[in-house]
Amino acid sequence: MEPAKSNSGPAETKLHFLDYWRIIRIRKMVILAVFLLVVLTTTAIIFILPQSLSSTVRLAVEKDVSDIAPLMFQQNSSQYDPFFIQTEFEKIRSKTVLHKVITNLKLNQKWAERYNNGVPLKTADTFEYLLRKIDVRQTRNTSLIEIRVYSDAKDQPAMEAAEIANEIAEVYRTTRLALRQEMSRRGIEVLKKELEQNIEKVKAAEAQVDEWRQKFNISDISPEGGFSSLMLEPQTVRSLEEQRIRVEAEYSGLAGLLNGLLKLKEEKGDAELRKSILTAINDELLSKLMMDLSATEATLAMMKQTLGPENPDFKSKAAMQADLDEKINQRISGILSGLKVKVETYKATVDSLAKSVADARRKDVDTTQQYRPYFEAKRNLDNFQKLVGAVHLRILQETVDAAIPKSSIVEITDVAEPGRRAVSPNFTLNIALGIIVGLIVGVGLAFFIEYLDTSVKTIDDVERALQAPVLGVIPQNVGSLIQEGPESPHAEAYRVLRTNILFSRKRDDANSLTVVSGGAGEGKSTTIFNLAVVFAQNGQRVLLVDSDLRRPSLHKLLNVSNSTGLTNYLLGQNPLEGVIQTTSIPTLDFLPSGKLPSSSLGILNSKQMKDFIKEAKQRYDFVFFDSPPIMGVSDASVLASEVDLSVLVIQYRKYPQAMTLRAKQMVEKVGGTLLGVVLNNINISQDSYYYYYSGYYYDYYSKRDEEESATKSNGEKKKATDERARLDLKQKY
């Protein structure tokens, strides 16, 4: 698939900054007119409007806080609130404040003459007037509020503005303080009523608690408390459980010791038991016996070595050893028996305490269910007592808070003073705004008019709309080049046009040319005339034919008679040599249109006209035909079809592009050859877009003229100009 071709239509054109500047320069009269109209209107309104003076009072506004913090339970309410200042704005402008101001200052009567022809105003109407005179605003980055009041009174407006501003500030201050005091008073009254009701509830709850306690014979250690942990039954359960745990621990210790000693005796024997028992049980008698046994055994061993076993002393010591050994065994047996009895006693005590704990727990559960109404009544009593305490504390707080001054919530920092100068209307500001608005409206209107203007403005417009080249750009206020001379600045534009025509034609024998235009007054006659002059000045033999039979004008440029001419020749009344006239340029001849009879309106479409064109092309190097507007009559279309070349003249910013496009289509429709377009009547000084087409030549010749003026006197230049203007035209034959 081939890529889509871009359409280079008007929608894709981009404006450069210079294009905007060009529009401003061209439409400068519109901009200037609108600018002056707006500025003058603004100035007139400023002087018509009555002067207004203002006065401002400034307030420091805070939230509802006291001058000092009342007691340690005062809450800190200094958090930032973005809506607080706006809320105070609306309060200041409210009817609550302004109605009091109206009453205090008697504004209904004071403003009667100004606004109601002497009849006292209603408060609602005065409120509306006063509201329009007030401007409330916040000083930036502060909690200060400015109340500005305007006054346009005939007598002492500054005093009136200051009086109203101060009164508004004072009324707002007193209203807010009074409202705060009233709110505190009402709040304290509500709290006191609530306290009385809660005290009655406490008394009723206490009576209910006493009734249940007496009914169930409850031994509550703390009847004012809110918990059942101080009752006798739970205390009994805890005490028995503690005893059981302690006895069970002692029983476990003794039983373990007894089992260990018995096991040691069984496994290791009595000798090992004797070694270990003193470590487990602290018995002084057993310890003394063990020490005596050790001493006897040591003495017996020594005696055996010295005396022998048969010695009476040895035998006496041996009998003592046996007696000590027997006593030790008996003591150990007694200790084990006593320990066993003690273990059994502890076991019985543990079992008894466990049974007592179980019984106490069952009794506690039963009494708890039975005492449940009592506990609920006791809990309600506790809640009511706490509520009474909280309400009483809040009453104390609010009472102290209400007694503390609160002048800091609204403080008048700057009292309003009479203004010295009028603030409305602001002459400098309004004039500045008028200038800005005038420029904006003027420039906007200029661009809007430019948007509505669909005429040809630039070369790009021609090439985009007509798809035809621009052969030349003719400046504004161009006259006859015969009078201006070959060195005229305007002549260069036509020489450029001549060069482009010569290079644009495809055949060298294409030497007949006509200039057409879509509408009247676009400069085609002047263009064809000066183009013929330029060709003649270049040395070519040129014939200029005025073929605009309905409105001929070329004879006026040459100052010759139009009594005989082209029509006479085509009707056979005169030969060709009898109607052609010479000019001051030797190589330029002129054929007037002649008088057109009403019966010969279609004479240009005759065979004689075609023969004339052929003969003129043979006699002259170039033949130029003037024509009427192509959109008006058919003569221009006939000429375009009969001559070799056609050039379309478009006057700058005159006719819509659609009309110009239609003229081009008509030339092409009759088979004419359109070489290109000539843009005519361009104001080079205003439209810098065309400077490089003609501006350089003007600058060059203007400098040369200044140099010549330095060497020639004013009289000589005037004489040369008069001689050039008095050139006469003579008939050739």
C-alpha positions in Angstrom: 0.0 0.0 0.0 1.4 3.4 -1.0 1.7 6.0 1.8 -0.9 8.7 1.8 0.3 11.9 0.3 0.2 14.9 2.5 -2.2 17.7 1.5 -0.4 21.0 1.6 -3.6 22.9 2.2 -4.2 25.9 4.3 -4.7 23.8 7.5 -1.0 22.8 7.4 0.4 26.4 7.1 2.4 27.6 10.0 2.6 31.2 11.0 6.0 32.7 11.9 6.5 35.5 14.4 7.1 37.9 11.5 3.6 37.0 10.0 2.0 38.2 13.3 4.1 41.3 13.2 3.1 41.9 9.6 -0.6 41.7 10.5 -0.1 44.2 13.3 1.6 46.7 11.0 -1.0 46.3 8.3 -4.0 46.7 10.7 -2.3 49.3 12.9 -5.1 51.8 12.2 -7.7 49.4 13.5 -5.6 48.7 16.6 -5.0 52.4 17.2 -8.6 53.3 16.8 -9.8 50.6 19.2 -7.0 51.4 21.6 -7.9 55.1 21.7 -11.6 54.3 22.0 -11.1 52.1 25.0 -8.7 54.4 26.7 -10.9 57.5 26.1 -14.0 55.6 27.3 -12.1 54.5 30.4 -10.9 58.0 31.1 -14.4 59.4 30.7 -15.9 56.8 33.0 -13.2 57.5 35.7 -14.2 61.2 35.8 -17.9 60.4 35.8 -17.8 57.9 38.7 -18.1 59.4 42.2 -15.0 59.2 44.3 -14.9 56.8 47.2 -12.7 56.9 50.4 -12.0 53.9 52.7 -10.9 53.3 56.2 -9.5 50.0 57.7 -9.6 48.5 61.1 -7.4 45.5 62.0 -8.4 42.7 64.4 -6.3 39.9 66.0 -8.6 36.9 66.0 -8.0 33.7 67.9 -10.1 30.7 68.8 -12.1 30.6 72.0 -9.3 30.5 74.6 -8.9 32.2 77.9 -6.2 34.8 78.7 -4.6 32.2 81.1 -4.9 28.4 81.2 -7.5 27.5 83.8 -6.2 24.7 86.0 -4.0 21.8 84.8 -6.9 20.1 82.9 -7.4 22.8 80.3 -7.2 21.4 76.8 -4.8 23.0 74.3 -6.9 24.0 71.3 -4.2 25.9 69.3 -4.2 23.5 66.3 -4.4 25.1 62.9 -7.8 25.2 61.4 -7.9 26.3 57.7 -11.6 27.2 57.9 -11.5 29.3 61.0 -10.6 32.6 59.4 -13.1 32.1 56.6 -15.8 31.3 59.1 -15.0 34.6 61.0 -15.2 36.5 57.7 -18.8 35.3 57.3 -19.7 36.1 60.9 -18.5 39.7 60.5 -20.6 40.0 57.3 -23.6 38.3 59.0 -26.9 40.0 59.9 -26.2 39.4 63.6 -23.4 41.8 63.5 -24.4 44.3 60.7 -28.0 44.7 62.0 -26.6 45.9 65.3 -24.2 48.3 63.5 -27.2 49.7 61.5 -29.1 50.2 64.7 -26.2 51.7 66.7 -25.3 54.2 63.9 -28.9 54.8 62.8 -27.9 54.1 59.2 -31.6 53.7 58.1 -32.1 57.5 58.7 -28.6 58.6 57.6 -28.7 56.9 54.3 -32.4 57.8 53.6 -31.5 60.9 51.6 -28.7 59.2 49.7 -30.5 56.1 48.6 -34.3 56.6 49.1 -35.1 60.2 48.5 -35.4 61.0 52.2 -37.6 58.1 53.1 -36.0 56.0 55.9 -34.7 52.7 54.6 -35.7 49.3 55.8 -33.1 47.4 57.7 -32.9 44.7 55.0 -32.2 47.4 52.3 -29.6 49.1 54.5 -28.0 45.7 55.1 -27.5 45.2 51.4 -26.0 48.6 50.9 -23.7 48.2 53.9 -22.6 44.7 52.7 -21.5 46.1 49.4 -19.3 48.7 51.2 -17.4 46.1 53.3 -14.3 44.2 52.3 -13.0 41.7 54.8 -9.7 40.1 54.1 -6.8 38.3 56.0 -3.4 39.7 56.4 -1.1 37.2 54.8 0.5 34.5 57.0 -1.2 35.9 60.1 -4.5 35.5 62.0 -5.2 39.3 61.6 -8.4 40.3 59.9 -8.7 43.6 58.0 -12.2 45.2 57.8 -12.2 47.8 55.1 -15.2 50.1 54.6 -15.8 52.3 51.6 -17.9 55.5 51.6 -19.0 57.7 48.8 -20.9 60.2 51.0 -20.9 63.8 49.8 -20.0 65.1 53.2 -17.0 63.7 55.1 -16.9 60.2 53.5 -13.7 59.4 55.3 -15.2 60.0 58.7 -18.2 57.9 57.8 -16.0 55.0 56.7 -13.9 55.1 59.8 -17.0 55.3 62.1 -18.6 52.3 60.4 -15.4 50.2 60.4 -14.8 50.8 64.1 -18.4 50.1 65.0 -18.3 46.8 63.1 -15.1 45.7 64.9 -16.6 46.6 68.3 -19.9 44.9 67.6 -18.2 41.8 66.4 -15.9 41.8 69.5 -18.8 42.2 72.0 -21.0 39.8 70.2 -18.4 37.1 70.2 -17.5 37.6 73.9 -21.2 37.7 74.9 -21.8 34.5 72.9 -19.0 32.8 74.6 -20.2 33.8 78.0 -23.8 32.7 77.2 -22.5 29.3 76.0 -20.5 28.8 79.2 -23.5 29.8 81.4 -25.9 27.4 79.6 -23.3 24.6 79.7 -22.8 25.0 83.4 -26.5 24.9 84.0 -26.9 21.7 82.0 -24.0 20.1 83.9 -25.5 21.1 87.3 -28.8 19.5 86.4 -27.0 16.4 85.3 -25.0 16.4 88.6 -28.2 16.5 90.6 -29.7 13.7 88.7 -26.6 11.5 89.1 -26.5 12.2 92.9 -30.1 10.9 93.2 -29.1 7.8 91.2 -26.1 7.2 93.6 -28.4 7.4 96.6 -30.8 4.9 95.0 -28.0 2.6 94.1 -26.6 2.7 97.7 -30.0 1.8 99.1 -30.2 -1.1 96.7 -26.8 -2.4 97.7 -27.6 -2.2 101.5 -30.9 -4.1 100.9 -29.2 -7.0 99.1 -26.4 -7.2 101.6 -28.8 -7.5 104.5 -31.1 -9.9 102.7 -28.3 -12.4 102.0 -26.3 -11.6 105.1 -23.3 -10.8 103.0 -20.0 -10.2 104.9 -18.5 -7.8 102.4 -15.3 -6.3 103.8 -15.6 -3.2 101.4 -19.3 -2.7 100.7 -18.5 0.6 98.8 -16.1 -1.3 96.4 -17.1 -2.6 93.0 -15.5 -6.1 93.1 -16.3 -9.4 94.8 -12.6 -10.1 95.7 -13.1 -8.7 99.3 -15.9 -11.2 100.2 -15.3 -13.9 102.9 -15.8 -17.0 100.8 -13.1 -16.1 98.2 -10.7 -15.3 101.1 -11.4 -18.7 102.7 -10.7 -20.5 99.4 -7.5 -18.7 98.9 -6.3 -19.4 102.5 -7.1 -23.1 102.4 -5.4 -23.4 99.0 -2.3 -21.8 100.3 -2.1 -24.2 103.3 -2.7 -27.2 101.1 0.1 -26.2 98.8 2.5 -25.6 101.7 1.7 -29.0 103.5 1.9 -30.9 100.2 5.3 -29.4 99.6 6.6 -30.5 103.0 5.0 -34.0 102.6 6.7 -34.4 99.2 10.1 -33.5 100.8 9.8 -35.9 103.8 8.5 -38.8 101.7 11.3 -38.4 99.3 13.9 -38.3 102.1 12.4 -41.5 103.7 12.3 -43.4 100.5 15.9 -42.4 99.7 17.2 -43.6 103.1 15.4 -46.9 102.9 16.6 -47.6 99.4 20.2 -46.8 100.4 20.0 -49.2 103.4 18.6 -51.9 101.1 21.2 -51.5 98.4 24.3 -50.4 100.3 23.8 -51.7 103.8 23.9 -50.2 107.3 27.5 -48.9 106.9 26.6 -46.7 103.9 23.4 -45.6 105.6 25.4 -44.5 108.7 27.5 -42.3 106.4 24.6 -40.7 104.6 22.0 -40.3 107.3 23.8 -37.5 109.2 23.9 -35.5 106.0 20.1 -35.8 105.5 19.0 -35.5 109.1 20.6 -33.3 111.8 20.5 -35.5 115.0 22.9 -34.6 117.8 22.6 -37.9 119.7 23.4 -39.9 116.6 26.3 -37.6 115.8 27.7 -38.1 119.4 27.4 -41.8 119.2 29.1 -41.9 115.9 32.0 -39.9 117.2 32.3 -42.1 120.4 32.3 -45.2 118.2 35.1 -43.8 116.0 37.3 -43.0 119.1 36.7 -46.4 120.7 37.6 -48.2 117.4 40.8 -46.2 117.2 41.8 -47.0 120.9 40.9 -50.7 120.4 43.2 -50.9 117.4 46.1 -49.6 119.4 45.5 -51.9 122.3 45.4 -54.9 120.0 48.9 -54.3 118.9 50.3 -53.6 122.3 48.2 -55.8 124.7 46.7 -58.5 122.6 43.1 -59.7 122.3 43.2 -61.5 125.6 44.0 -58.6 127.7 41.1 -57.6 130.0 41.3 -54.0 129.1 41.2 -54.9 125.4 38.0 -57.0 126.1 36.5 -54.2 128.0 37.0 -51.8 125.1 35.7 -54.4 122.7 32.5 -54.7 124.8 32.1 -50.9 124.7 32.5 -50.9 120.9 29.7 -53.4 120.6 27.5 -51.5 122.9 28.0 -48.2 120.9 27.3 -50.0 117.6 24.0 -51.4 119.0 23.0 -48.0 120.2 23.7 -46.5 116.8 21.6 -49.0 115.0 18.8 -48.5 117.4 19.0 -44.7 117.0 18.9 -45.0 113.2 15.9 -47.3 113.4 14.2 -44.8 115.6 14.9 -41.9 113.2 13.5 -43.9 110.3 10.4 -44.9 112.2 9.8 -41.3 113.3 10.3 -40.0 109.8 7.8 -42.6 108.5 5.2 -41.5 111.0 5.7 -37.9 110.1 5.3 -38.6 106.4 2.0 -40.4 107.1 0.8 -37.5 109.2 1.6 -35.0 106.4 -0.2 -37.2 104.0 -3.4 -37.2 106.1 -3.1 -33.4 106.4 -2.8 -32.9 102.6 -5.9 -35.1 102.0 -7.8 -33.2 104.6 -6.9 -29.8 103.2 -7.7 -30.9 99.6 -11.2 -31.8 100.7 -11.6 -28.5 102.6 -10.5 -26.5 99.5 -13.0 -28.4 97.3 -15.8 -27.7 99.7 -14.9 -24.1 100.0 -14.9 -23.7 96.2 -18.3 -25.3 95.9 -19.6 -22.9 98.5 -18.0 -19.9 96.8 -19.6 -20.8 93.5 -23.0 -21.2 95.2 -22.7 -17.9 97.0 -21.5 -16.1 93.9 -24.6 -17.1 92.0 -26.7 -16.2 95.0 -25.0 -12.8 95.4 -25.1 -11.8 91.7 -27.9 -9.2 92.1 -25.8 -7.7 94.9 -22.8 -7.4 92.7 -24.7 -5.8 89.9 -26.2 -3.3 92.3 -22.7 -2.6 93.6 -21.3 -2.2 90.1 -24.0 0.3 89.2 -23.2 2.2 92.3 -19.6 2.4 91.4 -20.4 3.7 87.9 -22.8 6.4 89.2 -20.1 7.5 91.7 -17.5 7.9 88.9 -20.0 9.8 86.8 -20.8 12.2 89.6 -17.1 12.8 90.1 -16.5 13.5 86.4 -19.5 15.9 86.1 -18.4 17.7 89.3 -14.9 18.1 88.0 -16.3 19.5 84.6 -18.5 22.0 86.5 -15.4 23.2 88.4 -13.5 23.6 85.1 -16.2 25.4 83.2 -16.9 27.7 86.2 -13.3 28.7 86.5 -13.0 29.0 82.7 -16.0 31.3 82.5 -14.6 33.5 85.2 -11.3 34.0 83.4 -11.3 37.0 81.0 -11.2 36.1 77.2 -10.3 39.5 75.7 -7.6 37.8 73.6 -10.0 36.1 71.3 -10.8 39.4 69.6 -8.3 42.2 69.9 -8.5 45.5 68.0 -4.9 46.1 67.1 -5.4 49.1 64.7 -8.3 51.5 65.1 -9.8 52.8 61.8 -8.8 56.3 60.9 -10.2 58.6 58.2 -8.6 58.0 54.8 -6.7 60.8 53.2 -7.0 59.9 49.5 -9.7 58.5 47.3 -9.3 54.8 46.6 -12.0 54.5 44.0 -11.9 54.9 41.1 -8.2 54.2 41.0 -7.0 56.5 38.2 -3.6 54.9 37.6 -4.9 51.3 37.7 -7.9 51.9 35.6 -5.9 53.8 32.9 -3.4 51.0 32.9 -6.1 48.4 32.6 -7.7 50.5 29.8 -4.4 50.6 28.0 -3.9 46.8 28.4 -7.5 46.0 27.4 -7.4 48.4 24.5 -4.3 46.8 23.2 -5.7 43.3 23.7 -9.0 44.2 22.1 -7.4 46.1 19.3 -4.9 43.4 18.4 -7.6 40.7 18.8 -9.9 42.6 16.5 -7.1 43.1 14.0 -6.4 39.3 13.9 -10.1 38.6 13.7 -10.5 40.9 10.7 -7.4 39.3 9.2 -9.0 35.9 9.8 -12.2 37.0 8.0 -10.2 38.6 5.2 -9.9 35.8 2.6 -8.2 38.0 0.0 -4.7 37.4 -1.3 -2.1 38.7 1.1 1.2 36.8 0.3 2.9 35.0 -2.4 2.3 31.8 -0.5 -1.4 32.5 -0.7 -1.2 32.7 -4.5 0.9 29.6 -4.9 -1.2 27.6 -2.5 -4.6 28.7 -3.7 -4.0 29.1 -7.4 -1.1 26.7 -8.0 0.5 29.3 -10.2 3.9 31.2 -9.9 4.2 34.8 -9.0 5.9 36.7 -11.8 6.2 40.1 -10.2 5.3 42.2 -7.2 4.2 45.8 -8.0 4.5 48.4 -5.3 1.8 50.9 -4.3 1.2 54.3 -6.0 2.7 53.4 -9.3 2.1 55.9 -12.1 3.2 56.1 -15.7 6.8 55.0 -16.3 7.0 57.4 -19.2 6.6 60.3 -16.8 8.7 58.8 -14.1 11.5 57.8 -16.4 13.5 54.6 -16.9 15.4 55.1 -13.7 12.3 55.3 -11.5 12.3 52.9 -8.5 9.0 51.6 -9.8 10.5 50.6 -13.1 12.7 47.9 -11.5 9.6 46.0 -10.4 8.3 45.9 -14.0 11.8 44.9 -15.3 11.6 41.9 -13.0 8.2 41.1 -14.3 9.5 41.4 -17.9 12.4 39.1 -17.2 10.1 36.5 -15.6 7.7 36.6 -18.5 10.5 36.1 -21.0 11.8 33.1 -19.1 8.4 31.6 -18.5 7.1 31.4 -22.1 7.8 28.1 -23.8 7.9 29.4 -27.4 10.0 32.3 -28.7 7.2 33.2 -31.2 4.7 33.7 -28.3 4.8 37.4 -28.4 1.1 38.5 -27.9 0.1 38.9 -24.2 -3.0 40.2 -22.3 -3.4 41.0 -18.7 -6.6 40.0 -17.0 -8.1 40.4 -13.5 -11.0 39.0 -11.6 -12.6 42.4 -10.7 -12.4 46.0 -11.6 -9.8 48.3 -10.1 -7.0 45.8 -9.6 -4.5 47.7 -11.8 -4.4 45.6 -14.9 -4.4 48.7 -17.3 -1.5 50.3 -15.4 0.3 47.0 -15.3 0.0 46.3 -19.1 0.9 49.9 -19.9 4.1 50.0 -17.8 5.0 46.5 -18.9 4.8 47.7 -22.5 7.0 50.7 -21.6 9.6 48.5 -20.0 9.7 46.2 -23.1 10.0 49.2 -25.4 12.8 50.7 -23.2 14.7 47.5 -23.7 14.7 48.0 -27.5 11.9 45.7 -28.6 9.3 47.1 -31.0 6.1 47.0 -28.9 2.4 47.7 -29.8 0.1 48.5 -26.9 -3.6 47.9 -27.7 -6.4 49.2 -25.5 -8.9 46.4 -26.0 -11.0 47.3 -23.0 -13.8 48.6 -25.3 -16.3 49.4 -22.5 -14.0 51.4 -20.1 -10.9 52.4 -22.0 -8.2 54.1 -19.9 -4.8 53.8 -21.6 -5.4 56.9 -23.8 -5.6 59.0 -20.6 -2.2 57.8 -19.4 -0.7 58.9 -22.8 -2.9 62.0 -23.0 -4.1 61.2 -26.6 -7.5 61.1 -28.3 -9.7 58.1 -28.2 -12.0 59.1 -31.1 -10.5 56.5 -33.5 -8.9 53.2 -32.8 -9.3 49.5 -32.7 -13.1 49.5 -33.3 -12.7 51.7 -36.4 -10.1 49.3 -37.8 -12.1 46.2 -37.1 -15.3 47.7 -38.6 -13.2 48.6 -41.7 -13.6 52.4 -41.3 -9.9 53.1 -41.0 -6.7 51.3 -42.1 -4.3 50.0 -39.4 -1.8 52.8 -40.1 -4.5 55.4 -39.6 -5.4 54.3 -36.0 -1.9 53.5 -34.6 -0.3 56.4 -32.7 3.4 56.9 -31.7 4.6 57.8 -28.2 7.6 59.5 -26.8 9.4 56.2 -26.8 10.4 55.4 -30.4 9.9 51.7 -30.1 6.4 51.9 -28.5 3.3 52.4 -30.5 -0.3 52.7 -29.1 -3.7 51.6 -30.5 -6.6 53.2 -28.7 -9.9 51.4 -28.3 -12.0 53.9 -30.3 -15.7 54.4 -29.9 -17.8 51.2 -29.5 -21.1 51.2 -31.3 -23.9 49.4 -29.4 -24.4 47.1 -32.4 -20.8 45.8 -32.2 -20.4 44.5 -28.7 -19.0 41.2 -29.8 -16.5 42.6 -32.2 -13.5 41.1 -30.3 -14.7 37.6 -31.2 -14.7 38.4 -34.9 -12.5 37.1 -37.7 -11.1 40.6 -38.2 -9.8 40.6 -34.6 -8.0 37.3 -35.1 -6.5 38.6 -38.4 -5.4 41.8 -36.6 -3.6 39.8 -33.9 -1.7 37.8 -36.5 -0.7 40.9 -38.5 0.3 42.8 -35.3 2.5 39.8 -34.2 4.3 39.9 -37.5 4.9 43.7 -37.4 6.0 43.9 -33.8 8.2 42.0 -31.4 5.6 42.1 -28.7 1.9 43.0 -28.7 0.1 43.8 -25.4 -3.6 43.9 -25.1 -5.5 45.6 -22.3 -8.8 43.8 -21.3 -11.9 44.3 -19.1 -12.4 42.3 -15.9 -12.8 38.7 -16.8 -15.7 38.2 -14.2 -17.7 41.0 -15.7 -17.8 40.6 -19.5 -16.8 38.0 -22.0 -14.2 40.2 -23.9 -11.4 39.2 -21.5 -12.1 35.5 -22.0 -12.1 36.0 -25.8 -8.8 37.8 -25.7 -7.2 35.1 -23.4 -8.2 32.5 -25.9 -6.8 34.4 -29.0 -3.4 35.7 -27.7 -0.4 33.6 -26.9 0.1 34.4 -23.2 -2.1 35.7 -20.3 -1.1 37.2 -17.0 -3.5 37.4 -14.0 -3.2 40.7 -12.0 -4.3 40.4 -8.4 -4.6 43.5 -6.2 -3.2 43.0 -2.7 -6.0 42.5 -0.1 -8.9 43.5 -2.3 -10.9 40.5 -3.6 -11.5 37.1 -2.0 -9.3 34.2 -3.1 -12.3 32.4 -4.5 -12.9 35.1 -7.0 -9.3 35.1 -8.1 -9.4 31.3 -8.4 -12.5 31.6 -10.6 -10.7 34.1 -12.9 -7.8 31.7 -13.3 -10.2 28.8 -14.1 -12.0 30.9 -16.7 -8.7 31.6 -18.5 -7.8 27.9 -18.5 -11.4 27.0 -19.6 -11.2 29.0 -22.8 -7.8 27.5 -23.6 -5.6 30.4 -22.6 -2.1 30.1 -21.5 -1.7 31.5 -18.0 2.0 32.3 -17.4 1.5 33.4 -13.7 0.3 36.0 -11.4 1.2 39.6 -10.7 0.6 40.9 -7.2 -0.3 44.6 -7.4 -0.5 47.6 -5.1 1.8 46.3 -2.4 2.5 48.7 0.5 6.2 47.9 0.9 6.6 50.3 3.9 3.8 48.5 5.9 4.3 44.9 4.8 8.0 43.9 5.3 7.1 40.5 3.8 7.7 42.1 0.3 10.7 44.2 1.1 13.2 41.9 -0.6 11.1 42.0 -3.8 11.2 45.8 -4.2 12.6 47.4 -1.1 16.3 47.1 -2.0 15.7 48.9 -5.3 13.9 51.7 -3.5 16.8 52.1 -1.0 19.3 52.1 -3.8 17.5 54.8 -5.8 16.6 56.9 -2.7 20.3 57.1 -1.8 21.2 58.0 -5.3 18.6 60.7 -5.4 20.0 62.1 -2.1 23.4 62.3 -3.7 22.0 64.1 -6.8 20.1 66.5 -4.7 23.3 67.6 -3.0 24.7 68.6 -6.4 21.6 70.1 -8.1 19.5 73.0 -7.2 15.8 72.8 -6.5 15.1 74.9 -9.6 16.9 72.7 -12.0 15.1 69.6 -10.7 11.7 71.3 -11.1 12.5 72.3 -14.6 13.5 68.8 -15.7 10.3 67.4 -14.2 8.1 70.0 -16.0 9.8 69.2 -19.3 9.2 65.5 -18.9 5.5 66.1 -18.1 5.0 68.2 -21.3 6.0 65.5 -23.8 3.5 65.3 -26.6 2.4 62.3 -28.6 2.3 62.5 -32.3 0.5 60.4 -34.9 2.6 58.1 -36.9 0.9 58.5 -40.2 
